[in-house]
Structures are given as structure tokens and as C-alpha cells.
Amino acid sequence: MKSYRAIGIAALTTFAFGLAFAQTPAPQPTPQPTPQPQAAEQAPASEALPVPPPPAIVGTAWILMDAASGNVLAGENIDEPLEPASITKVMTSYVIAAEMAGGKVKPTDQVMMTENAWRKGGAGTDGSYSGFQVNQTAPLLEMEKGMVVQSGNDAAIALAEHVAGSESAFAALMNQYAKRLGMKNSHFANATGLPDDGHVSSAHDLALLGIALSRDFPETYSYNKIKEFTVGPITQPNRNVLLWRDSTVDGIKTGHTSGAGYCLMASAKRDEQRLVSVVMGSTSEKQRASDSQALLNWGFRFYETHKLYDGDTEVATHKLWKGAVDTLELGVAEPLLVTVPRGRYEQLQPTMDVPATLVAPIEKGQAIGTVKVMLDGKVVAERPLVALQAVERAGFFKRLWHELLLWWKST
């Protein structure tokens, strides 16, 4: 009987304390995060200039993207499926790099220039070729450079056969990796970009691919800035003339077929900002180059990229009920970057949407809410807020106490 009385007294005492604390409940978070400025000095907001329209581009589709934030700065027909021509080989490079990272192939592998690869893509064809001898081998790394720099169709086919056994099997790999990268309007039927039924991609997808190659496999990406490559007695230049015109351009790939027109995926890095442009269906080599250069110059002149929050770093704290601790740290899983017109950085308005009541247990990485960054009333960046640590449930009496407090709040 005494034990029951003790429990009853404890419960009443807990309730009384709960009522007292309920009169002054812990405040709900009203986070107003301040973006973290980059080290470079920023222009005052009063000096911000209006962004003029992008340059007029000759082509079926085109796009300009910021690599760090993924923001589309300008574009036209960006999601229209079109023939990508030899820009396809950027996908081929990505697959080879990914398979190499997975230990499936090595840069020292001896790759055979098969008769099939030579007949479909060698010197006897109308397309670009690398010059590796038929029925002879070369190191994978050398053959890949022949594909990248010289746009060798023969090298692309030989590499595909080496990696996957056949070009068709390699194309299946290309489509799997494309899906992982979020390329929603692409389907690859070969490793070269030569005309093939259903072989398409979009300017948006190709820009995503170029960004992914520079981010995931920087060494492989670096082959794209090699200005010339020699195989045997044959030295051929890189067809991307921007490598000679602009020292900040370090890639990526040209392409041309009668159906695709003249295409160019270009990328440049100035200071810490990288932009990627794609022009498809242009009318000439000169036009695709001048349009791509104009897009890059326009983007760098009028836009800047900032990191607002680091990944796995506290952005805000939230009241936590029934937990081993009373507060939960919230943040973003990966760095949050945003691209805005130059001089508008201080006008960004971050806001957070978090639940009013959060109850333990909580798993690390669990989505709790959303952080949005606004400019001129429009969302320019949005990411999930996640728990930065796991929190177990509290003991019985603390859970009871918090239950009473929550009940009081709801009445």
C-alpha cells in the first residue's frame, strides 16, 4: 500500500511541477540563419546591377549551369531530347572512370583495337578516329585519351568492348549511370554518338553529366583540356577551340553529325566558380564556339555562387520532448550553395519550416523540416533539414513529465 501511495505522490508532484513549467513553456525555434559569406569581398547591395538577358544563341537547345549549386542560369529547350553526337563520349568517359573506381578495370589494362571497332570507327569511316592499329593493343589510359582528345570513335568502341564485352552491353551501363545522375531525357544506344535509333540526350542532362564528371572524377575530367594527342605517326588537335582562346576553359567536348548539327559542351573555372554550358544544333564550328564563349562570359559577369551552410554543421536547434537530451541540432546533409546575381547576396532571406512538436527517439540523418532561401519572393534554394545526431528516449519519469507538459500545452 505504501508503494502505491509513493507512486501516487510522485505522479502528483510531477504533475504539479509540469503545470508550473507549462506556464512558461520552452520557446519554439524561430531560426533566422545568416548566410556565411565567402572570403572574397562582396559588392554592397546598392551596387547590384540588373541582369541583362543572356546572349542570343544559334542552336536548337542550349543551357548554362553553375556547377556547385546546380542552378540553371539560362537556357532554351533544355529538356528536349536531341541527338548528342560525340558529346556522348563524356558519358563513355564517366562509365569507364566509375568502373575503374570500382576495380572492374585498370588504366594499365591492354585494350584490343578489334576489327569491329576499327571498321565502325576507324580511319576508313567518315567520323573522327584515333589511329590505333587494328588487332593490336594499347593501354586503356592511352586509348581513353585518344577517345577524349581526338574524339576517336574507334577508341570509344574498343573501350566499350573491353569494359562490358560488347558495345550494346556498355550502352546498358551508360543508361544505368545516366539514371543515377538524374538524366531524365537521355537514352544511349552506343558509346560514340554516331547516329542510332533512340540515341538521344538533352542540354540539361548533358550539363548535369559534365558537372558530375568534373566533380566525381577530376583526373578523368582533366584529359579534356589536353590540346593534342599523338598515336603512332598521327598527331591530332582537340576540336574544342575554346582551349586556345580562354585559359579558364578546361573542357569538355565537341560533337557533330548531319542530324545533330554542331554541338559543344564547354566548362570554365574562374576563381572558385565553375560554369558549364551546352549548345546543341548549332550551324558551324565557329558559331558553337562563339556562342559558348558568350554564355560563359555572361554567366561569370553577372552571377556569383555562395555557400550558405556547411554539411553536417548545426544550422538551428529544436526543442525535443521525451528524449535523453532536451534539444536537437539540425543541419543540412551536404553543403548548401546558391547562385545569385552579383551584389544580391545580402538580400537573401533564409527561412525554416520545422514541426511545432518533436518527440524522441530520433535517428541521425532523419528529415525534420526544410530550409528555404528566398530572393525577390522566389525560392532559389531548398534542402531538407536533418537531425545531426541520434537521440534515444528518456527514462520513464521524464517521459511522463513531458507527457503531462504536452497535454497541458494542448488544452
Contacts in CASP RR format, 6 or more apart in sequence:
PFRMAT RR
TARGET T0000
AUTHOR 0000-0000-0000
METHOD contacts of the structure
MODEL  1
MKSYRAIGIAALTTFAFGLAFAQTPAPQPTPQPTPQPQAAEQAPASEALP
VPPPPAIVGTAWILMDAASGNVLAGENIDEPLEPASITKVMTSYVIAAEM
AGGKVKPTDQVMMTENAWRKGGAGTDGSYSGFQVNQTAPLLEMEKGMVVQ
SGNDAAIALAEHVAGSESAFAALMNQYAKRLGMKNSHFANATGLPDDGHV
SSAHDLALLGIALSRDFPETYSYNKIKEFTVGPITQPNRNVLLWRDSTVD
GIKTGHTSGAGYCLMASAKRDEQRLVSVVMGSTSEKQRASDSQALLNWGF
RFYETHKLYDGDTEVATHKLWKGAVDTLELGVAEPLLVTVPRGRYEQLQP
TMDVPATLVAPIEKGQAIGTVKVMLDGKVVAERPLVALQAVERAGFFKRL
WHELLLWWKST
10 397 0 8 1.000
11 400 0 8 1.000
14 397 0 8 1.000
14 400 0 8 1.000
14 401 0 8 1.000
14 404 0 8 1.000
15 404 0 8 1.000
17 401 0 8 1.000
18 401 0 8 1.000
18 404 0 8 1.000
18 405 0 8 1.000
18 408 0 8 1.000
19 404 0 8 1.000
19 408 0 8 1.000
21 405 0 8 1.000
22 404 0 8 1.000
22 405 0 8 1.000
22 408 0 8 1.000
22 409 0 8 1.000
25 405 0 8 1.000
25 409 0 8 1.000
26 319 0 8 1.000
26 326 0 8 1.000
27 319 0 8 1.000
28 319 0 8 1.000
28 356 0 8 1.000
29 316 0 8 1.000
29 317 0 8 1.000
29 318 0 8 1.000
29 319 0 8 1.000
29 352 0 8 1.000
29 354 0 8 1.000
31 315 0 8 1.000
31 316 0 8 1.000
31 352 0 8 1.000
31 354 0 8 1.000
32 350 0 8 1.000
32 351 0 8 1.000
33 308 0 8 1.000
33 309 0 8 1.000
33 315 0 8 1.000
33 316 0 8 1.000
33 350 0 8 1.000
33 352 0 8 1.000
33 371 0 8 1.000
34 350 0 8 1.000
35 306 0 8 1.000
35 308 0 8 1.000
35 309 0 8 1.000
35 345 0 8 1.000
35 348 0 8 1.000
35 350 0 8 1.000
35 373 0 8 1.000
36 306 0 8 1.000
36 307 0 8 1.000
36 308 0 8 1.000
36 309 0 8 1.000
36 310 0 8 1.000
37 306 0 8 1.000
37 345 0 8 1.000
38 272 0 8 1.000
38 306 0 8 1.000
38 307 0 8 1.000
40 271 0 8 1.000
42 304 0 8 1.000
42 343 0 8 1.000
42 345 0 8 1.000
42 346 0 8 1.000
43 342 0 8 1.000
43 343 0 8 1.000
44 343 0 8 1.000
44 346 0 8 1.000
45 343 0 8 1.000
45 344 0 8 1.000
45 345 0 8 1.000
45 346 0 8 1.000
45 347 0 8 1.000
47 343 0 8 1.000
48 341 0 8 1.000
48 342 0 8 1.000
48 343 0 8 1.000
48 344 0 8 1.000
48 347 0 8 1.000
49 302 0 8 1.000
49 341 0 8 1.000
49 342 0 8 1.000
49 343 0 8 1.000
50 341 0 8 1.000
51 302 0 8 1.000
51 303 0 8 1.000
51 341 0 8 1.000
52 302 0 8 1.000
54 64 0 8 1.000
54 73 0 8 1.000
54 74 0 8 1.000
54 75 0 8 1.000
54 295 0 8 1.000
54 298 0 8 1.000
54 299 0 8 1.000
55 291 0 8 1.000
55 294 0 8 1.000
55 295 0 8 1.000
55 298 0 8 1.000
57 76 0 8 1.000
57 279 0 8 1.000
57 291 0 8 1.000
57 294 0 8 1.000
57 295 0 8 1.000
58 282 0 8 1.000
58 283 0 8 1.000
58 287 0 8 1.000
58 291 0 8 1.000
59 279 0 8 1.000
59 280 0 8 1.000
59 281 0 8 1.000
59 282 0 8 1.000
59 283 0 8 1.000
59 291 0 8 1.000
60 77 0 8 1.000
60 80 0 8 1.000
60 82 0 8 1.000
60 280 0 8 1.000
60 281 0 8 1.000
61 75 0 8 1.000
61 76 0 8 1.000
61 77 0 8 1.000
61 78 0 8 1.000
61 80 0 8 1.000
61 82 0 8 1.000
61 202 0 8 1.000
61 203 0 8 1.000
61 278 0 8 1.000
61 280 0 8 1.000
61 281 0 8 1.000
62 75 0 8 1.000
62 76 0 8 1.000
62 77 0 8 1.000
62 78 0 8 1.000
62 203 0 8 1.000
62 277 0 8 1.000
62 278 0 8 1.000
62 279 0 8 1.000
62 280 0 8 1.000
62 291 0 8 1.000
62 295 0 8 1.000
63 72 0 8 1.000
63 74 0 8 1.000
63 75 0 8 1.000
63 76 0 8 1.000
63 78 0 8 1.000
63 203 0 8 1.000
63 204 0 8 1.000
63 207 0 8 1.000
63 277 0 8 1.000
63 278 0 8 1.000
64 72 0 8 1.000
64 73 0 8 1.000
64 74 0 8 1.000
64 75 0 8 1.000
64 275 0 8 1.000
64 276 0 8 1.000
64 277 0 8 1.000
64 295 0 8 1.000
64 296 0 8 1.000
64 298 0 8 1.000
64 299 0 8 1.000
65 71 0 8 1.000
65 72 0 8 1.000
65 73 0 8 1.000
65 207 0 8 1.000
65 208 0 8 1.000
65 211 0 8 1.000
65 275 0 8 1.000
65 276 0 8 1.000
65 277 0 8 1.000
66 73 0 8 1.000
66 273 0 8 1.000
66 274 0 8 1.000
66 275 0 8 1.000
66 303 0 8 1.000
66 305 0 8 1.000
66 339 0 8 1.000
67 211 0 8 1.000
67 214 0 8 1.000
67 215 0 8 1.000
67 267 0 8 1.000
67 274 0 8 1.000
67 275 0 8 1.000
67 276 0 8 1.000
68 273 0 8 1.000
68 274 0 8 1.000
68 305 0 8 1.000
68 307 0 8 1.000
68 337 0 8 1.000
68 339 0 8 1.000
69 305 0 8 1.000
69 337 0 8 1.000
69 338 0 8 1.000
69 339 0 8 1.000
69 381 0 8 1.000
70 211 0 8 1.000
70 337 0 8 1.000
70 339 0 8 1.000
71 305 0 8 1.000
71 338 0 8 1.000
71 339 0 8 1.000
71 380 0 8 1.000
71 381 0 8 1.000
72 78 0 8 1.000
72 204 0 8 1.000
73 275 0 8 1.000
73 299 0 8 1.000
73 303 0 8 1.000
73 339 0 8 1.000
74 295 0 8 1.000
74 298 0 8 1.000
74 299 0 8 1.000
75 203 0 8 1.000
77 203 0 8 1.000
78 202 0 8 1.000
78 203 0 8 1.000
78 204 0 8 1.000
79 184 0 8 1.000
79 185 0 8 1.000
79 202 0 8 1.000
79 203 0 8 1.000
79 204 0 8 1.000
79 205 0 8 1.000
80 185 0 8 1.000
80 202 0 8 1.000
80 203 0 8 1.000
81 185 0 8 1.000
81 186 0 8 1.000
81 187 0 8 1.000
81 200 0 8 1.000
81 201 0 8 1.000
81 202 0 8 1.000
82 200 0 8 1.000
82 201 0 8 1.000
82 202 0 8 1.000
82 203 0 8 1.000
82 260 0 8 1.000
82 280 0 8 1.000
82 281 0 8 1.000
83 193 0 8 1.000
83 195 0 8 1.000
83 199 0 8 1.000
83 200 0 8 1.000
83 257 0 8 1.000
83 259 0 8 1.000
83 260 0 8 1.000
83 261 0 8 1.000
84 186 0 8 1.000
84 193 0 8 1.000
84 199 0 8 1.000
84 200 0 8 1.000
84 201 0 8 1.000
84 206 0 8 1.000
84 255 0 8 1.000
84 260 0 8 1.000
84 263 0 8 1.000
84 280 0 8 1.000
85 193 0 8 1.000
85 255 0 8 1.000
85 256 0 8 1.000
85 257 0 8 1.000
85 260 0 8 1.000
85 261 0 8 1.000
85 263 0 8 1.000
86 128 0 8 1.000
86 151 0 8 1.000
86 153 0 8 1.000
86 192 0 8 1.000
86 193 0 8 1.000
86 253 0 8 1.000
86 254 0 8 1.000
86 255 0 8 1.000
86 256 0 8 1.000
86 263 0 8 1.000
87 193 0 8 1.000
87 201 0 8 1.000
87 206 0 8 1.000
87 252 0 8 1.000
87 253 0 8 1.000
87 254 0 8 1.000
87 255 0 8 1.000
87 263 0 8 1.000
87 264 0 8 1.000
87 265 0 8 1.000
87 278 0 8 1.000
88 188 0 8 1.000
88 190 0 8 1.000
88 191 0 8 1.000
88 192 0 8 1.000
88 193 0 8 1.000
88 199 0 8 1.000
88 201 0 8 1.000
89 147 0 8 1.000
89 148 0 8 1.000
89 151 0 8 1.000
89 152 0 8 1.000
89 156 0 8 1.000
89 191 0 8 1.000
89 192 0 8 1.000
89 193 0 8 1.000
89 253 0 8 1.000
90 206 0 8 1.000
90 209 0 8 1.000
90 210 0 8 1.000
90 213 0 8 1.000
90 252 0 8 1.000
90 253 0 8 1.000
90 265 0 8 1.000
91 174 0 8 1.000
91 177 0 8 1.000
91 178 0 8 1.000
91 188 0 8 1.000
91 201 0 8 1.000
91 209 0 8 1.000
92 147 0 8 1.000
92 156 0 8 1.000
92 159 0 8 1.000
92 160 0 8 1.000
92 170 0 8 1.000
92 174 0 8 1.000
92 191 0 8 1.000
92 192 0 8 1.000
93 144 0 8 1.000
93 147 0 8 1.000
93 148 0 8 1.000
93 213 0 8 1.000
93 217 0 8 1.000
93 220 0 8 1.000
93 223 0 8 1.000
94 177 0 8 1.000
94 181 0 8 1.000
94 209 0 8 1.000
94 212 0 8 1.000
94 213 0 8 1.000
94 216 0 8 1.000
94 217 0 8 1.000
94 220 0 8 1.000
95 163 0 8 1.000
95 170 0 8 1.000
95 173 0 8 1.000
95 174 0 8 1.000
95 177 0 8 1.000
96 105 0 8 1.000
96 140 0 8 1.000
96 144 0 8 1.000
96 159 0 8 1.000
96 163 0 8 1.000
96 220 0 8 1.000
97 213 0 8 1.000
97 216 0 8 1.000
97 217 0 8 1.000
97 220 0 8 1.000
98 177 0 8 1.000
98 216 0 8 1.000
98 217 0 8 1.000
99 105 0 8 1.000
99 163 0 8 1.000
99 173 0 8 1.000
100 106 0 8 1.000
100 107 0 8 1.000
101 217 0 8 1.000
104 163 0 8 1.000
105 140 0 8 1.000
105 162 0 8 1.000
105 163 0 8 1.000
106 140 0 8 1.000
107 139 0 8 1.000
107 140 0 8 1.000
107 141 0 8 1.000
108 139 0 8 1.000
108 140 0 8 1.000
108 141 0 8 1.000
109 139 0 8 1.000
109 140 0 8 1.000
109 162 0 8 1.000
110 137 0 8 1.000
110 138 0 8 1.000
110 139 0 8 1.000
110 140 0 8 1.000
111 137 0 8 1.000
111 138 0 8 1.000
111 139 0 8 1.000
111 140 0 8 1.000
111 143 0 8 1.000
111 158 0 8 1.000
111 159 0 8 1.000
111 162 0 8 1.000
112 135 0 8 1.000
112 136 0 8 1.000
112 137 0 8 1.000
112 158 0 8 1.000
112 161 0 8 1.000
112 162 0 8 1.000
113 132 0 8 1.000
113 133 0 8 1.000
113 134 0 8 1.000
113 135 0 8 1.000
113 136 0 8 1.000
113 137 0 8 1.000
113 138 0 8 1.000
113 143 0 8 1.000
113 154 0 8 1.000
113 155 0 8 1.000
113 158 0 8 1.000
114 134 0 8 1.000
114 135 0 8 1.000
114 157 0 8 1.000
114 158 0 8 1.000
114 161 0 8 1.000
115 134 0 8 1.000
115 135 0 8 1.000
116 157 0 8 1.000
116 161 0 8 1.000
117 154 0 8 1.000
117 155 0 8 1.000
117 157 0 8 1.000
117 158 0 8 1.000
117 161 0 8 1.000
118 134 0 8 1.000
118 135 0 8 1.000
118 154 0 8 1.000
119 125 0 8 1.000
120 153 0 8 1.000
120 154 0 8 1.000
120 157 0 8 1.000
120 192 0 8 1.000
120 194 0 8 1.000
121 127 0 8 1.000
121 129 0 8 1.000
121 152 0 8 1.000
121 153 0 8 1.000
121 154 0 8 1.000
121 157 0 8 1.000
121 192 0 8 1.000
121 194 0 8 1.000
122 129 0 8 1.000
122 130 0 8 1.000
122 131 0 8 1.000
122 152 0 8 1.000
122 153 0 8 1.000
122 154 0 8 1.000
123 129 0 8 1.000
123 131 0 8 1.000
123 154 0 8 1.000
125 153 0 8 1.000
127 153 0 8 1.000
127 194 0 8 1.000
128 150 0 8 1.000
128 151 0 8 1.000
128 152 0 8 1.000
128 153 0 8 1.000
128 239 0 8 1.000
129 150 0 8 1.000
129 152 0 8 1.000
129 153 0 8 1.000
129 154 0 8 1.000
129 155 0 8 1.000
130 143 0 8 1.000
130 146 0 8 1.000
130 147 0 8 1.000
130 150 0 8 1.000
130 152 0 8 1.000
130 154 0 8 1.000
130 155 0 8 1.000
130 231 0 8 1.000
131 150 0 8 1.000
131 152 0 8 1.000
131 154 0 8 1.000
131 231 0 8 1.000
131 232 0 8 1.000
131 234 0 8 1.000
132 138 0 8 1.000
132 143 0 8 1.000
132 146 0 8 1.000
132 154 0 8 1.000
132 155 0 8 1.000
132 158 0 8 1.000
132 231 0 8 1.000
138 231 0 8 1.000
140 159 0 8 1.000
140 162 0 8 1.000
142 231 0 8 1.000
143 155 0 8 1.000
143 158 0 8 1.000
143 159 0 8 1.000
144 155 0 8 1.000
144 159 0 8 1.000
144 220 0 8 1.000
144 223 0 8 1.000
145 223 0 8 1.000
145 226 0 8 1.000
145 229 0 8 1.000
146 152 0 8 1.000
146 155 0 8 1.000
146 229 0 8 1.000
146 231 0 8 1.000
147 155 0 8 1.000
147 156 0 8 1.000
147 159 0 8 1.000
148 223 0 8 1.000
148 224 0 8 1.000
148 226 0 8 1.000
148 253 0 8 1.000
149 223 0 8 1.000
149 224 0 8 1.000
149 226 0 8 1.000
149 227 0 8 1.000
149 228 0 8 1.000
149 229 0 8 1.000
149 236 0 8 1.000
149 238 0 8 1.000
150 229 0 8 1.000
150 231 0 8 1.000
150 236 0 8 1.000
150 238 0 8 1.000
151 239 0 8 1.000
151 253 0 8 1.000
151 254 0 8 1.000
151 255 0 8 1.000
152 192 0 8 1.000
153 192 0 8 1.000
153 193 0 8 1.000
153 194 0 8 1.000
156 191 0 8 1.000
156 192 0 8 1.000
157 167 0 8 1.000
157 190 0 8 1.000
157 191 0 8 1.000
157 192 0 8 1.000
159 191 0 8 1.000
160 166 0 8 1.000
160 167 0 8 1.000
160 170 0 8 1.000
160 171 0 8 1.000
160 190 0 8 1.000
160 191 0 8 1.000
161 167 0 8 1.000
161 170 0 8 1.000
163 170 0 8 1.000
163 173 0 8 1.000
164 170 0 8 1.000
164 172 0 8 1.000
164 173 0 8 1.000
167 190 0 8 1.000
167 191 0 8 1.000
170 191 0 8 1.000
171 188 0 8 1.000
171 189 0 8 1.000
171 190 0 8 1.000
171 191 0 8 1.000
174 188 0 8 1.000
174 191 0 8 1.000
175 186 0 8 1.000
175 187 0 8 1.000
175 188 0 8 1.000
178 186 0 8 1.000
178 188 0 8 1.000
178 205 0 8 1.000
178 209 0 8 1.000
181 208 0 8 1.000
181 209 0 8 1.000
181 212 0 8 1.000
182 205 0 8 1.000
182 208 0 8 1.000
183 201 0 8 1.000
183 202 0 8 1.000
183 205 0 8 1.000
183 208 0 8 1.000
183 209 0 8 1.000
184 205 0 8 1.000
185 200 0 8 1.000
185 201 0 8 1.000
185 202 0 8 1.000
185 204 0 8 1.000
185 205 0 8 1.000
186 200 0 8 1.000
186 201 0 8 1.000
186 202 0 8 1.000
186 205 0 8 1.000
186 206 0 8 1.000
187 198 0 8 1.000
187 199 0 8 1.000
187 200 0 8 1.000
187 201 0 8 1.000
188 199 0 8 1.000
188 201 0 8 1.000
189 196 0 8 1.000
189 197 0 8 1.000
189 198 0 8 1.000
189 199 0 8 1.000
190 196 0 8 1.000
190 199 0 8 1.000
193 199 0 8 1.000
193 257 0 8 1.000
194 257 0 8 1.000
195 257 0 8 1.000
195 259 0 8 1.000
195 260 0 8 1.000
201 209 0 8 1.000
203 278 0 8 1.000
203 279 0 8 1.000
203 280 0 8 1.000
206 265 0 8 1.000
206 278 0 8 1.000
206 280 0 8 1.000
207 265 0 8 1.000
207 276 0 8 1.000
207 277 0 8 1.000
207 278 0 8 1.000
210 221 0 8 1.000
210 252 0 8 1.000
210 265 0 8 1.000
210 267 0 8 1.000
210 276 0 8 1.000
211 274 0 8 1.000
211 276 0 8 1.000
213 220 0 8 1.000
213 221 0 8 1.000
213 252 0 8 1.000
214 221 0 8 1.000
214 252 0 8 1.000
214 267 0 8 1.000
214 274 0 8 1.000
214 276 0 8 1.000
221 250 0 8 1.000
221 251 0 8 1.000
221 252 0 8 1.000
222 250 0 8 1.000
224 238 0 8 1.000
224 240 0 8 1.000
224 250 0 8 1.000
224 251 0 8 1.000
224 252 0 8 1.000
224 253 0 8 1.000
225 243 0 8 1.000
225 249 0 8 1.000
225 250 0 8 1.000
225 251 0 8 1.000
226 238 0 8 1.000
227 237 0 8 1.000
227 238 0 8 1.000
227 243 0 8 1.000
227 244 0 8 1.000
228 235 0 8 1.000
228 236 0 8 1.000
228 237 0 8 1.000
228 238 0 8 1.000
229 235 0 8 1.000
229 236 0 8 1.000
229 238 0 8 1.000
230 236 0 8 1.000
239 254 0 8 1.000
239 255 0 8 1.000
239 285 0 8 1.000
240 249 0 8 1.000
240 251 0 8 1.000
240 252 0 8 1.000
240 253 0 8 1.000
240 254 0 8 1.000
240 264 0 8 1.000
240 266 0 8 1.000
240 289 0 8 1.000
241 285 0 8 1.000
241 289 0 8 1.000
242 249 0 8 1.000
242 251 0 8 1.000
242 264 0 8 1.000
242 266 0 8 1.000
242 268 0 8 1.000
242 289 0 8 1.000
242 292 0 8 1.000
242 293 0 8 1.000
243 249 0 8 1.000
243 250 0 8 1.000
243 251 0 8 1.000
245 289 0 8 1.000
245 293 0 8 1.000
246 268 0 8 1.000
246 293 0 8 1.000
246 296 0 8 1.000
248 268 0 8 1.000
248 269 0 8 1.000
248 270 0 8 1.000
249 266 0 8 1.000
249 267 0 8 1.000
249 268 0 8 1.000
249 296 0 8 1.000
250 267 0 8 1.000
250 268 0 8 1.000
250 269 0 8 1.000
251 265 0 8 1.000
251 266 0 8 1.000
251 267 0 8 1.000
252 265 0 8 1.000
252 266 0 8 1.000
252 267 0 8 1.000
252 276 0 8 1.000
253 264 0 8 1.000
253 265 0 8 1.000
254 262 0 8 1.000
254 263 0 8 1.000
254 264 0 8 1.000
254 265 0 8 1.000
254 285 0 8 1.000
254 288 0 8 1.000
255 262 0 8 1.000
255 263 0 8 1.000
255 264 0 8 1.000
256 262 0 8 1.000
256 263 0 8 1.000
256 285 0 8 1.000
260 280 0 8 1.000
260 281 0 8 1.000
261 280 0 8 1.000
261 281 0 8 1.000
261 282 0 8 1.000
261 283 0 8 1.000
262 281 0 8 1.000
262 282 0 8 1.000
262 283 0 8 1.000
262 284 0 8 1.000
262 285 0 8 1.000
262 287 0 8 1.000
262 288 0 8 1.000
263 278 0 8 1.000
263 279 0 8 1.000
263 280 0 8 1.000
263 281 0 8 1.000
263 282 0 8 1.000
263 288 0 8 1.000
264 277 0 8 1.000
264 278 0 8 1.000
264 279 0 8 1.000
264 282 0 8 1.000
264 288 0 8 1.000
264 289 0 8 1.000
264 292 0 8 1.000
265 276 0 8 1.000
265 277 0 8 1.000
265 278 0 8 1.000
266 276 0 8 1.000
266 277 0 8 1.000
266 278 0 8 1.000
266 279 0 8 1.000
266 292 0 8 1.000
266 293 0 8 1.000
266 295 0 8 1.000
266 296 0 8 1.000
267 274 0 8 1.000
267 275 0 8 1.000
267 276 0 8 1.000
267 277 0 8 1.000
268 274 0 8 1.000
268 275 0 8 1.000
268 296 0 8 1.000
268 300 0 8 1.000
270 300 0 8 1.000
272 305 0 8 1.000
273 300 0 8 1.000
273 304 0 8 1.000
273 305 0 8 1.000
275 296 0 8 1.000
275 299 0 8 1.000
275 300 0 8 1.000
277 292 0 8 1.000
277 295 0 8 1.000
277 296 0 8 1.000
279 288 0 8 1.000
279 291 0 8 1.000
279 292 0 8 1.000
279 295 0 8 1.000
281 288 0 8 1.000
282 288 0 8 1.000
282 291 0 8 1.000
301 342 0 8 1.000
302 341 0 8 1.000
302 342 0 8 1.000
303 339 0 8 1.000
303 340 0 8 1.000
303 341 0 8 1.000
303 342 0 8 1.000
304 339 0 8 1.000
304 340 0 8 1.000
304 341 0 8 1.000
304 342 0 8 1.000
304 343 0 8 1.000
304 345 0 8 1.000
305 337 0 8 1.000
305 338 0 8 1.000
305 339 0 8 1.000
306 337 0 8 1.000
306 338 0 8 1.000
306 339 0 8 1.000
306 340 0 8 1.000
306 345 0 8 1.000
307 335 0 8 1.000
307 336 0 8 1.000
307 337 0 8 1.000
308 336 0 8 1.000
308 337 0 8 1.000
308 338 0 8 1.000
308 348 0 8 1.000
308 350 0 8 1.000
308 373 0 8 1.000
308 381 0 8 1.000
309 315 0 8 1.000
309 331 0 8 1.000
309 332 0 8 1.000
309 335 0 8 1.000
309 336 0 8 1.000
309 371 0 8 1.000
310 335 0 8 1.000
311 331 0 8 1.000
311 332 0 8 1.000
311 333 0 8 1.000
311 334 0 8 1.000
311 335 0 8 1.000
311 336 0 8 1.000
312 331 0 8 1.000
312 333 0 8 1.000
312 388 0 8 1.000
313 331 0 8 1.000
313 388 0 8 1.000
314 329 0 8 1.000
314 330 0 8 1.000
314 331 0 8 1.000
314 388 0 8 1.000
315 330 0 8 1.000
315 331 0 8 1.000
315 332 0 8 1.000
315 352 0 8 1.000
315 371 0 8 1.000
315 385 0 8 1.000
316 329 0 8 1.000
316 330 0 8 1.000
316 331 0 8 1.000
316 352 0 8 1.000
316 354 0 8 1.000
316 385 0 8 1.000
317 327 0 8 1.000
317 328 0 8 1.000
317 329 0 8 1.000
317 330 0 8 1.000
318 327 0 8 1.000
318 328 0 8 1.000
318 330 0 8 1.000
318 354 0 8 1.000
318 358 0 8 1.000
318 368 0 8 1.000
319 326 0 8 1.000
319 327 0 8 1.000
319 328 0 8 1.000
319 358 0 8 1.000
320 326 0 8 1.000
320 327 0 8 1.000
320 328 0 8 1.000
320 358 0 8 1.000
320 359 0 8 1.000
320 360 0 8 1.000
320 362 0 8 1.000
320 391 0 8 1.000
321 357 0 8 1.000
321 358 0 8 1.000
321 359 0 8 1.000
321 360 0 8 1.000
321 402 0 8 1.000
321 405 0 8 1.000
321 406 0 8 1.000
322 359 0 8 1.000
322 360 0 8 1.000
322 393 0 8 1.000
322 394 0 8 1.000
322 398 0 8 1.000
322 399 0 8 1.000
322 402 0 8 1.000
322 403 0 8 1.000
323 359 0 8 1.000
323 360 0 8 1.000
323 361 0 8 1.000
323 391 0 8 1.000
323 392 0 8 1.000
323 393 0 8 1.000
323 394 0 8 1.000
323 398 0 8 1.000
323 399 0 8 1.000
323 402 0 8 1.000
324 360 0 8 1.000
324 391 0 8 1.000
324 392 0 8 1.000
324 393 0 8 1.000
324 394 0 8 1.000
324 395 0 8 1.000
325 391 0 8 1.000
328 358 0 8 1.000
328 362 0 8 1.000
328 368 0 8 1.000
328 387 0 8 1.000
328 388 0 8 1.000
328 389 0 8 1.000
328 391 0 8 1.000
329 387 0 8 1.000
329 388 0 8 1.000
329 389 0 8 1.000
330 354 0 8 1.000
330 368 0 8 1.000
330 369 0 8 1.000
330 385 0 8 1.000
330 386 0 8 1.000
330 387 0 8 1.000
330 388 0 8 1.000
331 371 0 8 1.000
331 385 0 8 1.000
331 386 0 8 1.000
331 388 0 8 1.000
332 371 0 8 1.000
332 383 0 8 1.000
332 384 0 8 1.000
332 385 0 8 1.000
332 386 0 8 1.000
333 365 0 8 1.000
333 383 0 8 1.000
333 384 0 8 1.000
333 386 0 8 1.000
334 383 0 8 1.000
336 371 0 8 1.000
336 373 0 8 1.000
336 381 0 8 1.000
336 383 0 8 1.000
337 381 0 8 1.000
338 348 0 8 1.000
338 373 0 8 1.000
338 380 0 8 1.000
338 381 0 8 1.000
339 380 0 8 1.000
340 348 0 8 1.000
340 375 0 8 1.000
340 380 0 8 1.000
344 375 0 8 1.000
347 375 0 8 1.000
347 376 0 8 1.000
348 373 0 8 1.000
348 374 0 8 1.000
348 375 0 8 1.000
348 380 0 8 1.000
349 373 0 8 1.000
349 374 0 8 1.000
349 375 0 8 1.000
349 377 0 8 1.000
350 371 0 8 1.000
350 372 0 8 1.000
350 373 0 8 1.000
350 374 0 8 1.000
351 371 0 8 1.000
351 372 0 8 1.000
351 374 0 8 1.000
352 369 0 8 1.000
352 370 0 8 1.000
352 371 0 8 1.000
352 372 0 8 1.000
352 385 0 8 1.000
353 369 0 8 1.000
353 370 0 8 1.000
353 371 0 8 1.000
353 372 0 8 1.000
354 368 0 8 1.000
354 369 0 8 1.000
354 385 0 8 1.000
355 368 0 8 1.000
355 369 0 8 1.000
357 406 0 8 1.000
358 368 0 8 1.000
360 391 0 8 1.000
360 392 0 8 1.000
360 393 0 8 1.000
360 394 0 8 1.000
361 390 0 8 1.000
361 391 0 8 1.000
361 392 0 8 1.000
361 393 0 8 1.000
362 368 0 8 1.000
362 387 0 8 1.000
362 390 0 8 1.000
362 391 0 8 1.000
363 387 0 8 1.000
363 390 0 8 1.000
364 387 0 8 1.000
364 388 0 8 1.000
364 389 0 8 1.000
364 390 0 8 1.000
365 386 0 8 1.000
365 387 0 8 1.000
365 388 0 8 1.000
366 386 0 8 1.000
366 387 0 8 1.000
367 384 0 8 1.000
367 385 0 8 1.000
367 386 0 8 1.000
368 384 0 8 1.000
368 385 0 8 1.000
368 386 0 8 1.000
368 387 0 8 1.000
369 384 0 8 1.000
369 385 0 8 1.000
370 382 0 8 1.000
370 383 0 8 1.000
370 384 0 8 1.000
370 385 0 8 1.000
371 382 0 8 1.000
371 383 0 8 1.000
371 384 0 8 1.000
371 385 0 8 1.000
372 379 0 8 1.000
372 381 0 8 1.000
372 382 0 8 1.000
373 379 0 8 1.000
373 380 0 8 1.000
373 381 0 8 1.000
373 382 0 8 1.000
374 380 0 8 1.000
393 399 0 8 1.000
394 402 0 8 1.000
END
